[in-house]
Structures are given as C-alpha cells and as structure tokens.
Amino acid sequence: MTESSGVMDKRWYVVHTYSGHENKVKTNLERTIKNAGAEGKFGQILVAMEEVAEMRDGKRVIKRRKTFPSYVLVEMALDDETRALVANVPGVTRFIGSGQDPVALTENEVARILGQMDTTRPKEPLEVPYKVGEHVKVTDGPFTDFTGVVDEINPERGKLKVMVSIF
C-alpha cells in the first residue's frame, strides 16, 4: 500500500457474505467504520444492482436485482486494522482473493461494475429483430400460439403491434 501526500491509497475489494445479507452487511460495515473512527481509510461500500426488464401478465416491469448476489464491494486502504474491521462484521464470510490475501479489483473491472449500476445514463432503445410485414408466432398473452403479421414497431417501448387472424 502506498501513502502519497498523507492520503491513503484506496482500492476496491470484494467481500463474500451470507446469501441475502448483502444490504445488512453494508449497513453494519458502515456503522462499524464510523464507530472505529476509520472513515478516512474507507470510501464507498456498494451492493451492485442492475435494472432488468421482465414480462409479467403481459406488461413490461422494470425490476432491480443484485448483479453479484452474496458479494459486497468495499473501497478501502488495506492494512491489518481495516482488514480485521471488515472481516469481523457479522455476515461477512471472507475477502475474495488468492489464499489468505485479498486481491483488489482492476480499474477496468471497477469501471465496468460502476457503469452497469449507472441509472442516470439514458438506455438505448432495444434493437427489435423484426420487420413490418414479417410473420411471427405470439408467445405470451391471450393469443398465445397464434400467428400474425407485424403491423407496427415501437422500439422505445420495446413493443410490436401484430395483426392476428382469429378465424
């Protein structure tokens, strides 16, 4: 670890937690850091989340889910004190690394993870693999297994209008 101009070098490390305890570990870790007065040795603590679109009852629903279940990302200056502080938080099982030594994430890995979590950037419209006039088979809803012709495409909403012949 390097210490340049009195500021400790913080890197990102990954901590394995009990399944489903990610947010609890994050809260407990933040409280433990504050109680120990070690805020200067720690940066952000993240539970990586992403938004995914699901189809429920024929409607598109945006849902947030954990990108890496059972893992918490911790930005910290690694030394014996900070390592023990994190390892003793309830719900933490271990640091991710080779053997006993935690391995820091690379800048590219951190940029990719933080980029996935960035909800402020506009999402590009979905690429629709269909063309107007193309024959398609309906897979969901009241017309399941009917075939129809694509009449209209709305990529912003991720929807197609399909003309179905019932008789």
C-alpha positions as CSV (number, residue, x, y, z in Angstrom):
1,M,0.0,0.0,0.0
2,T,1.3,3.4,-0.8
3,E,0.7,6.6,1.1
4,S,1.1,9.6,-1.1
5,S,1.0,13.1,0.4
6,G,-0.7,11.8,3.5
7,V,-3.7,10.3,1.6
8,M,-4.0,6.6,1.8
9,D,-4.3,4.7,-1.5
10,K,-7.8,3.2,-1.6
11,R,-8.6,0.2,-3.9
12,W,-11.7,-1.8,-4.4
13,Y,-12.0,-5.2,-2.7
14,V,-14.8,-7.8,-2.8
15,V,-16.2,-9.3,0.3
16,H,-18.3,-12.6,0.3
17,T,-21.4,-12.5,2.6
18,Y,-24.1,-14.9,3.6
19,S,-26.7,-15.2,0.9
20,G,-29.3,-12.5,1.2
21,H,-27.3,-10.5,3.8
22,E,-25.6,-8.0,1.4
23,N,-27.6,-4.9,2.5
24,K,-27.3,-5.9,6.1
25,V,-23.5,-6.3,5.8
26,K,-23.3,-2.9,4.1
27,T,-25.2,-1.2,6.9
28,N,-23.3,-3.0,9.6
29,L,-19.9,-2.2,7.9
30,E,-20.8,1.5,7.6
31,R,-21.7,1.6,11.3
32,T,-18.6,-0.3,12.4
33,I,-16.3,2.0,10.4
34,K,-18.0,5.1,11.9
35,N,-17.7,3.7,15.5
36,A,-14.0,2.8,14.9
37,G,-13.3,6.3,13.5
38,A,-11.8,4.8,10.4
39,E,-13.8,6.8,7.8
40,G,-10.5,8.1,6.2
41,K,-9.4,4.6,5.3
42,F,-12.7,3.7,3.6
43,G,-14.5,5.0,0.5
44,Q,-17.7,3.7,-0.9
45,I,-19.4,0.4,0.0
46,L,-21.6,-1.0,-2.7
47,V,-24.1,-3.8,-3.3
48,A,-24.0,-3.9,-7.1
49,M,-27.5,-3.6,-8.5
50,E,-28.9,-3.5,-12.1
51,E,-32.3,-2.8,-13.6
52,V,-33.8,-5.6,-15.7
53,A,-37.0,-5.7,-17.7
54,E,-39.3,-8.6,-17.1
55,M,-42.7,-9.5,-18.7
56,R,-45.4,-10.0,-16.0
57,D,-49.0,-10.6,-17.0
58,G,-48.3,-9.2,-20.5
59,K,-46.8,-5.9,-19.1
60,R,-43.1,-4.9,-19.1
61,V,-41.9,-4.4,-15.5
62,I,-38.5,-2.9,-14.5
63,K,-37.0,-4.6,-11.5
64,R,-33.8,-4.1,-9.6
65,R,-31.7,-7.1,-8.8
66,K,-28.3,-7.8,-7.4
67,T,-25.6,-8.1,-10.1
68,F,-23.4,-10.2,-7.8
69,P,-25.5,-12.0,-5.2
70,S,-23.6,-12.7,-1.9
71,Y,-20.9,-10.1,-2.7
72,V,-20.3,-6.5,-1.4
73,L,-17.7,-4.2,-2.9
74,V,-15.6,-2.1,-0.5
75,E,-13.3,0.8,-1.4
76,M,-10.6,0.8,1.3
77,A,-7.0,1.2,2.1
78,L,-6.0,-2.3,3.0
79,D,-3.9,-2.8,6.2
80,D,-4.2,-5.2,9.2
81,E,-6.6,-2.9,11.0
82,T,-9.1,-2.3,8.1
83,R,-8.9,-6.0,7.1
84,A,-9.8,-7.1,10.6
85,L,-12.5,-4.5,10.9
86,V,-14.2,-5.8,7.7
87,A,-13.7,-9.5,8.5
88,N,-15.3,-9.2,11.9
89,V,-18.6,-7.6,10.6
90,P,-21.5,-10.1,11.2
91,G,-22.5,-11.7,7.9
92,V,-19.0,-11.4,6.2
93,T,-17.5,-14.8,5.4
94,R,-14.2,-13.7,3.7
95,F,-12.4,-11.5,1.3
96,I,-12.1,-12.6,-2.3
97,G,-8.5,-13.3,-3.3
98,S,-5.9,-15.9,-3.7
99,G,-5.3,-17.8,-0.5
100,Q,-5.5,-15.6,2.5
101,D,-4.6,-12.3,0.7
102,P,-7.4,-10.1,-0.6
103,V,-7.0,-9.2,-4.3
104,A,-8.0,-5.7,-5.4
105,L,-10.2,-5.3,-8.5
106,T,-8.6,-3.7,-11.5
107,E,-9.6,-0.3,-12.8
108,N,-11.4,-1.9,-15.8
109,E,-13.4,-4.2,-13.6
110,V,-14.5,-1.3,-11.3
111,A,-15.4,0.9,-14.3
112,R,-17.5,-1.9,-15.8
113,I,-19.3,-2.6,-12.5
114,L,-20.0,1.1,-11.8
115,G,-21.1,1.6,-15.4
116,Q,-23.7,-1.2,-15.1
117,M,-25.1,0.5,-12.0
118,D,-25.3,4.0,-13.6
119,T,-29.0,4.5,-13.9
120,T,-28.6,8.2,-14.9
121,R,-27.4,7.5,-18.4
122,P,-30.2,7.0,-20.9
123,K,-30.8,3.5,-22.1
124,E,-30.6,2.9,-25.8
125,P,-33.9,1.6,-27.3
126,L,-34.0,-2.1,-27.7
127,E,-33.0,-3.5,-31.0
128,V,-36.1,-5.2,-32.5
129,P,-35.2,-8.2,-34.6
130,Y,-38.5,-8.0,-36.6
131,K,-39.6,-6.0,-39.6
132,V,-43.1,-4.7,-40.6
133,G,-44.9,-7.4,-42.6
134,E,-42.9,-10.3,-41.1
135,H,-44.9,-13.4,-39.9
136,V,-44.5,-14.1,-36.2
137,K,-45.8,-16.5,-33.6
138,V,-47.3,-15.0,-30.4
139,T,-45.7,-16.5,-27.3
140,D,-47.5,-14.7,-24.5
141,G,-50.9,-13.4,-23.6
142,P,-54.4,-14.3,-24.7
143,F,-53.3,-15.0,-28.3
144,T,-50.5,-17.5,-27.4
145,D,-49.6,-19.8,-30.3
146,F,-51.5,-17.7,-32.8
147,T,-49.5,-16.5,-35.8
148,G,-49.8,-12.9,-37.1
149,V,-48.1,-10.2,-39.2
150,V,-46.0,-7.4,-37.6
151,D,-48.0,-4.2,-38.3
152,E,-46.1,-1.6,-36.2
153,I,-42.8,-1.5,-34.2
154,N,-42.2,0.8,-31.2
155,P,-38.5,0.3,-30.2
156,E,-38.7,3.0,-27.4
157,R,-41.3,0.9,-25.5
158,G,-40.0,-2.4,-26.7
159,K,-43.3,-3.3,-28.3
160,L,-44.7,-4.7,-31.5
161,K,-48.2,-4.4,-32.9
162,V,-49.2,-7.7,-34.5
163,M,-52.3,-8.3,-36.6
164,V,-53.7,-11.7,-35.7
165,S,-56.4,-13.5,-37.8
166,I,-58.7,-15.3,-35.4
167,F,-60.9,-17.2,-37.9
